[in-house]
Amino acid sequence: MRLLIIALPFALSGCATPNTGIVPIGSGSYMISKMGSMLTWSGGEVKADLYREAAVFCEKAGKQVEPVNSTSQDSGLAQYASAEIQFRCK
């Protein structure tokens, strides 16, 4: 029982997956994707996080994020919530 109590927080924190980082995909466009954690149910929530990250990226260049395309998927049986966005900085 003691081992379970000690291991559970580590197991839950290890379930968050990193994003791809911002990747140039040509013609001044960028892509970023991410999977949510074990406790993230909404793909829209993951997508909102990605747009916030894209906005910070574009603001560093003195520009604003312009969405190009996006997809998201809610969590389900044996599946984490996830999202991908494509954007430009204008």
N, C-alpha and C positions, 0 to 999 in steps of 0.2 A: 504494500500500500504506500509506504514511504517513497519508493522508487517512482510510482505513478504520480504522486504529488510533485515530485522534483522534475520529472521528465515532461509533464504536460505543458508547462509554459514554454519550454524549449521546442516542443513539437509544434505548438501553435505558431510561435514566432517564425519557425522555419518554413511555414506554408506560404508566406508572402513571396511572390515571384518578382524578380526585377523586370524593368521594362527594357526595350531594345536600345534605348537612347535614341537621339534624333539622327536619322540617317538621310543623307541627300539622295533623291531618286531621279534627279535630272530636271532640266528646264526651270530651275529655281524652286523646285518643290521638295518637300521633306516628308518623311514618314516616321511615325513612332507607334509602338504597340506595347501592350501591357496586359498581364493577367492579374486579377484581384487576389486577395488573400482568401483564406478559408472562410472568413467572416463577411466577405463582400458578396452581396447577392445580385446587385444590379450592374449590368454592362454599361448603363448610362452613367453610373457613378465613376466607373473606371474611365470612361470617355471624357467626363468632365475633368478628371485629374490630368489627362493627357493634354486637353486644351489649355489648362492652366500652365502646364510645363511649356507648351508651344508658345504661349503668350510671353512668358519670361524670356524664352530664346529670342523671339522677334524683338522684344523691347530692348534687349542688349544691342541690337543693330539700329535702334531708333525707329523701328517699324511696328506695325500691328499684324497680328495673325489673320490670315485669310483662309478659311476652311475650303478644301477642295473635295474631299471625300472622307467618309467614315463608316465604320461598321462596329457593332457591339453585340455581345451575346451574354444573356443572363446566366447565372450559375444553374446547374442542374445536377442530375445524378452523375457523380464522378467527374464533374466538370466545373472548373472555376469560371467566374465571370471574366470577360475579356473585352478588349476594344483595340481598334487600330484607327489612326487618323492620318490623313494626308493634308498638308497645308503649305501655304506660301507666306512669306513675310512681305507685306506691301507698305 
